[in-house]
Amino acid sequence: MKDEKPTSFDIAHLAGVSQPTVSRALRNSPLVSEKTREKVQAIAKKLNYQVDINARNLRSKQTRTLALLLCEDPGTDDSLINPFFLSMLGSITRASAKMGYDLLISFQQQSIDWNADYENANRADGIIFLGYGDYITYAEKIAHLDLMGARFITWGPVLPDQPGHFIGCDNLNSAYLATRHLTDLGHKKIAFLGIATEHRPEFNQRYQGYVKALLDARLMVNPKLQIDADTSEEMGYEATMELLKSKLQFDAIFGASDLIAIGAIKALQESGLRVPEDVAVVGFDNIPTAAYINPPLTTVQQDTMLAGRLLVENLLKLIDGQDIDSILMPARLIIRESCGAGR
């Protein structure tokens, strides 16, 4: 006799509560005590209980609500959100409202077991992820959602054979344009600040574009000029100080994000170097601050308005049962004074 999936009646019996109570607990109802909810959820997890999506859809209507999850690393300070994602959040909110949908926003640490709680619990018709942090960690969770047939779309790196549907920037070619701009200006020893591994595939793609531009300009690629840095001004500052202490010669810096580049400019200036006269700097994202620092930052602009609209429109296609493809969005170079060639 094959194993059968446990029902809410089975869980209610084991938990010593009524069947309506277990149903409410699995929906995270505020009417159910925290003690009861924890008890039910523990037993449900032990039995590998999953909400039956098809049965739920038979008895419910669409919520006209989309869930927007910002996925971040454990320990990240919620008050220090990358401004790029704030811009994306605004564009998604506007696009959702235009299509007649409310938006439910939630911050999710990767240490938390977030799966299809929103769609399965009938809190939202579909999910948009703004993925950042360790890609390997959140890709595993996305693969689980895809296996369960959840309706979701992710802003992040577009890679071969990845689960689900992604919309992301053409990082490689955009970084190539930024680096080629530096080589066209005569810079020959360009440092790259950013983590270039599979854990940060967007930064890794930008590094590949940087390398390609150097090779096309017939310049040597020095692996020692790549310094790990994650997306923050502090990390950009520290990576630049490490670069300066190494005594390696460099005449330009490519920051894998604007925050990294801004931190680099601060470190250079505190060390008595002029930007761009001694060292040119370019960034990536075109966050609002980039135009107002001294000197204003040359950077790559990702179109967050278009990205937000595409994320919402394509999620609604999935909700309607349509097929969609992942999308690689182009970006453009914004030239300012930090590389010595302002508009």
Secondary structure by P-SEA (a helix, b strand, c coil): cccccccaaaaaaaacccaaaaaaaaaccccccaaaaaaaaaaaaaacccccaaaaaaccccccbbbbbbccccccccccccaaaaaaaaaaaaaaaaabbbbbbbbbcccccccccccccccccbbbbbccccaaaaaaaaaaaaaaccccccccccccccccbbbbcaaaaaaaaaaaaaaaacccbbbbbcccccccaaaaaaaaaaaaaaaaaccccccccbbbbcccaaaaaaaaaaaaaacccccbbbbccaaaaaaaaaaaaaacccccccbbbbbccccccccccccccccccccaaaaaaaaaaaaaaaaabbbbbbbbbbbbbbbcccccccc
